[in-house]
Amino acid sequence: MRSALITGTSSGIGLATAVVLASRGWRVFATMRNLQKRSALEHALRAAGMQDNVDIQELDVTRFESIQAATASIMARTGNTLDAVVHNAGVAAAGALEDVPESELRRVMETNFFGPLRVAQAFTPVLRDNGGGALVNVLSVLSFVSMPQGA
């Protein structure tokens, strides 16, 4: 059975991706920063009859120790194999650039830039050691088109 790690699965595209991959026979490691937000994913998995194909785990892409813990846990469960990493976790900040606090801009960069980088650094060796795999980054349209009041 192929296996995939997906970040940001508490809602939206990450949640939908977890359900679709599970329904196609993948073993999915659905991760999210806050496990208290897992109910929407659990409901969608039950509705699809796919709860047995998905392990829900905590993974905060802004915290190195969280990435290390998730890596160790997933590798132990798969026998050090993984076929895909789908990086979907992301946040946004709104407001005029001069009004958005630097701390908020740093939060966005930690999650949307450094988060995928850290996750890729953690799992690329596993993908390489297994003869390849997919590393997918899900991006917002805001990566390509600026919007008023979007910092």
Buried (B, 14 or more C-beta within 10 A) or exposed (E): EBBBBBBBBBEEBBBBBBBEBBBEEBBBBBBBBEEEEBEEBEEBBEEBEBBEBBBBBBBBBBBEEBBEBBBEBBBEBBEEBBBBBBBBBBBEBEEEEEEBEEEBBEBBBBBBEBBBEBBBEBBEEBBEEBEEBEBBBBEEEEEEEEEEEBB
